[in-house]
Amino acid sequence: MKIFRTLSASSLGLLFILSFLACDDTPEDTSNVRPLQERFDPVTQSYAYPIENLPPVEFVEGVKASDCGKCHVTIYQEWQATTHASALRDIQYQSELTKEDSPRWLCLNCHIPVQNQREYFVIGLENGDVLKPVTKPNPMFDPDMQKEGITCATCHVRLDKETGKSYVIGPKGSKNAPHPLKQDREFLHNLCQRCHNPQGEAITPNLICWFETTKEVTEAAQAIIEKFGSPQDCVTCHMPETERLVADAYPQLPAKKTRQHHWVGSGVPKWYDSFDTLLERGYHPGLKVTVAQPVFHQKDSLHLAITMKNERAGHYLPTGDPERFILAVVKLLDSSGAVIARDSYRIGQTWLWSPARKIADNRLKFGESMTWRPRLPLPQRGAMKGTLVVTIYHVRLSSKSAEHIMSARNVNERYLENGNELVRNADKYYPFAAVIYQEKIKLPGFQRIVLSPQELIELSKAERDKPLDEREY
């Protein structure tokens, strides 16, 4: 995995100076203002610097996704349904921004990464304190572009420092493009790391946004080649190729192989209605689940063996956000449907907070499997009539954590319209988990029913109607 190429330190230093001088209300006393470069390395910590202001691309009205979508209609429609498009409107994220120790300016660099999306420049830090940014107004601020979250320009538009004009970056180039276009496949394939693999020391005691996904993929490189026949990266897995028109507005041009822009990832969307299109957008769980034949043991308990394997995710499962986990739940129901025995197993990281520190991690590496062997007591000796239910969840947020999220106040409604109401009732809008596997086994004959992907989607949507204290997670 190659290191993400970003602006050089000298270029960022120049950008810092120009941004600073461009504003006419510079503080009289700047002796206590420390430049970002003293706190964040521009090369290894590029997430601390937004992508510079981008003027309109020649022959294109602007640099908003809606501008790109006038020609690239299908790709634009794919993007609209993604978590990228909802990056600023993410209910959990906006709740986190209300915390006193949240360096909001820094968090925004990944959720609205282009300077055009920001009302201000961060020109430095007061006494080097990340919670005290010194800001100046941004004359190129575009409120409509701000709403687009991680927009097309985040990946595909950059500024030519020599000409002062914007250009588009594509993976293959084209002599037919009406706008300036440069081919740079390597740049696009390494760009994900800017936000999905940030590294560094803790910014504040409780800011845990440091992921090791790239390291996880690198560790599994040989196993990935053996499994898929060639090296894989973020783009090849999360943006599969398809042959189609790149620009729908030019149907006379030949179809080409291009990347889909769905990024379904874990299958836990930002809004409940996004479950409806999850399967057509290509979602497939990375976890393979195998349930062995249950065994009645000495007529007083039921023994199971449930094997979970990271079959398809080239990184750890789950990866990224430290609060994510896989939860396996097995329940024994009597003939009336009442739960008479239950057990569960958790796969993920375990953290203590204030200050944050990881104390355990049993996530599955690529190709790794583990077998959980629960034993459920029977209510009476002998075989019983009932149903054994095995359910696997991918959990983004436990119910306990969700309660903290929902208690947040003073949400910035310029970023999330009606945000305070949405946060207070996050359980009705924001999926905390997705059901990725369920199997029902009838007793005593062991007839088995494995639910289809569409049935799992319906189960996931039904979580919305459950009170938090009735959810498994």
Secondary structure in CASP SS format (residue, H / E / C, confidence):
PFRMAT SS
TARGET T0000
AUTHOR 0000-0000-0000
METHOD secondary structure of the structure
MODEL  1
M C 1.00
K C 1.00
I C 1.00
F C 1.00
R C 1.00
T C 1.00
L C 1.00
S C 1.00
A H 1.00
S H 1.00
S H 1.00
L H 1.00
G H 1.00
L H 1.00
L H 1.00
F H 1.00
I H 1.00
L H 1.00
S H 1.00
F H 1.00
L H 1.00
A C 1.00
C C 1.00
D C 1.00
D C 1.00
T C 1.00
P C 1.00
E C 1.00
D C 1.00
T C 1.00
S C 1.00
N C 1.00
V E 1.00
R E 1.00
P C 1.00
L H 1.00
Q H 1.00
E H 1.00
R C 1.00
F C 1.00
D C 1.00
P C 1.00
V C 1.00
T C 1.00
Q C 1.00
S H 1.00
Y H 1.00
A H 1.00
Y C 1.00
P C 1.00
I E 1.00
E C 1.00
N C 1.00
L C 1.00
P C 1.00
P C 1.00
V E 1.00
E C 1.00
F C 1.00
V C 1.00
E C 1.00
G C 1.00
V C 1.00
K C 1.00
A H 1.00
S H 1.00
D H 1.00
C H 1.00
G C 1.00
K C 1.00
C C 1.00
H C 1.00
V H 1.00
T H 1.00
I H 1.00
Y H 1.00
Q H 1.00
E H 1.00
W H 1.00
Q H 1.00
A C 1.00
T C 1.00
T C 1.00
H C 1.00
A C 1.00
S C 1.00
A C 1.00
L C 1.00
R C 1.00
D C 1.00
I H 1.00
Q H 1.00
Y H 1.00
Q H 1.00
S H 1.00
E H 1.00
L C 1.00
T C 1.00
K C 1.00
E C 1.00
D C 1.00
S C 1.00
P C 1.00
R H 1.00
W H 1.00
L H 1.00
C H 1.00
L H 1.00
N H 1.00
C H 1.00
H H 1.00
I C 1.00
P C 1.00
V E 1.00
Q H 1.00
N H 1.00
Q H 1.00
R C 1.00
E C 1.00
Y E 1.00
F E 1.00
V E 1.00
I E 1.00
G E 1.00
L E 1.00
E E 1.00
N C 1.00
G C 1.00
D C 1.00
V C 1.00
L C 1.00
K C 1.00
P E 1.00
V E 1.00
T E 1.00
K E 1.00
P E 1.00
N C 1.00
P C 1.00
M C 1.00
F C 1.00
D C 1.00
P H 1.00
D H 1.00
M H 1.00
Q H 1.00
K C 1.00
E C 1.00
G C 1.00
I C 1.00
T C 1.00
C H 1.00
A H 1.00
T H 1.00
C H 1.00
H H 1.00
V E 1.00
R E 1.00
L E 1.00
D E 1.00
K C 1.00
E C 1.00
T C 1.00
G C 1.00
K E 1.00
S E 1.00
Y E 1.00
V E 1.00
I E 1.00
G E 1.00
P C 1.00
K C 1.00
G C 1.00
S C 1.00
K C 1.00
N C 1.00
A C 1.00
P C 1.00
H C 1.00
P C 1.00
L E 1.00
K E 1.00
Q E 1.00
D C 1.00
R H 1.00
E H 1.00
F H 1.00
L H 1.00
H H 1.00
N H 1.00
L C 1.00
C C 1.00
Q H 1.00
R H 1.00
C H 1.00
H H 1.00
N C 1.00
P C 1.00
Q C 1.00
G C 1.00
E C 1.00
A C 1.00
I C 1.00
T C 1.00
P C 1.00
N C 1.00
L C 1.00
I C 1.00
C C 1.00
W C 1.00
F C 1.00
E C 1.00
T H 1.00
T H 1.00
K H 1.00
E H 1.00
V H 1.00
T H 1.00
E H 1.00
A C 1.00
A H 1.00
Q H 1.00
A H 1.00
I H 1.00
I H 1.00
E H 1.00
K H 1.00
F H 1.00
G C 1.00
S C 1.00
P C 1.00
Q C 1.00
D C 1.00
C H 1.00
V H 1.00
T H 1.00
C H 1.00
H H 1.00
M C 1.00
P C 1.00
E E 1.00
T E 1.00
E E 1.00
R E 1.00
L C 1.00
V C 1.00
A C 1.00
D C 1.00
A C 1.00
Y C 1.00
P C 1.00
Q C 1.00
L C 1.00
P C 1.00
A C 1.00
K E 1.00
K E 1.00
T E 1.00
R E 1.00
Q C 1.00
H C 1.00
H C 1.00
W C 1.00
V C 1.00
G C 1.00
S C 1.00
G C 1.00
V C 1.00
P C 1.00
K C 1.00
W C 1.00
Y H 1.00
D H 1.00
S H 1.00
F H 1.00
D H 1.00
T H 1.00
L C 1.00
L C 1.00
E C 1.00
R C 1.00
G C 1.00
Y C 1.00
H C 1.00
P C 1.00
G C 1.00
L E 1.00
K E 1.00
V E 1.00
T E 1.00
V E 1.00
A C 1.00
Q C 1.00
P C 1.00
V E 1.00
F E 1.00
H E 1.00
Q C 1.00
K C 1.00
D C 1.00
S E 1.00
L E 1.00
H E 1.00
L C 1.00
A C 1.00
I E 1.00
T E 1.00
M E 1.00
K E 1.00
N E 1.00
E C 1.00
R C 1.00
A C 1.00
G C 1.00
H C 1.00
Y C 1.00
L E 1.00
P C 1.00
T C 1.00
G C 1.00
D C 1.00
P C 1.00
E C 1.00
R C 1.00
F E 1.00
I E 1.00
L E 1.00
A E 1.00
V E 1.00
V E 1.00
K E 1.00
L E 1.00
L E 1.00
D E 1.00
S C 1.00
S C 1.00
G C 1.00
A C 1.00
V E 1.00
I E 1.00
A E 1.00
R E 1.00
D E 1.00
S E 1.00
Y E 1.00
R E 1.00
I E 1.00
G E 1.00
Q E 1.00
T E 1.00
W E 1.00
L E 1.00
W C 1.00
S C 1.00
P C 1.00
A C 1.00
R E 1.00
K E 1.00
I E 1.00
A E 1.00
D E 1.00
N C 1.00
R C 1.00
L E 1.00
K C 1.00
F C 1.00
G C 1.00
E C 1.00
S E 1.00
M E 1.00
T E 1.00
W E 1.00
R C 1.00
P C 1.00
R E 1.00
L E 1.00
P E 1.00
L C 1.00
P C 1.00
Q C 1.00
R C 1.00
G C 1.00
A C 1.00
M C 1.00
K C 1.00
G E 1.00
T E 1.00
L E 1.00
V E 1.00
V E 1.00
T E 1.00
I E 1.00
Y E 1.00
H E 1.00
V E 1.00
R C 1.00
L C 1.00
S C 1.00
S H 1.00
K H 1.00
S H 1.00
A H 1.00
E H 1.00
H H 1.00
I H 1.00
M H 1.00
S C 1.00
A C 1.00
R C 1.00
N C 1.00
V C 1.00
N C 1.00
E C 1.00
R C 1.00
Y C 1.00
L C 1.00
E C 1.00
N C 1.00
G H 1.00
N H 1.00
E H 1.00
L H 1.00
V H 1.00
R H 1.00
N C 1.00
A H 1.00
D H 1.00
K H 1.00
Y H 1.00
Y C 1.00
P C 1.00
F C 1.00
A E 1.00
A E 1.00
V E 1.00
I E 1.00
Y E 1.00
Q E 1.00
E E 1.00
K E 1.00
I E 1.00
K E 1.00
L E 1.00
P C 1.00
G C 1.00
F C 1.00
Q E 1.00
R E 1.00
I E 1.00
V E 1.00
L C 1.00
S C 1.00
P H 1.00
Q H 1.00
E H 1.00
L H 1.00
I H 1.00
E H 1.00
L H 1.00
S H 1.00
K H 1.00
A H 1.00
E H 1.00
R H 1.00
D H 1.00
K C 1.00
P C 1.00
L H 1.00
D H 1.00
E H 1.00
R C 1.00
E C 1.00
Y C 1.00
END
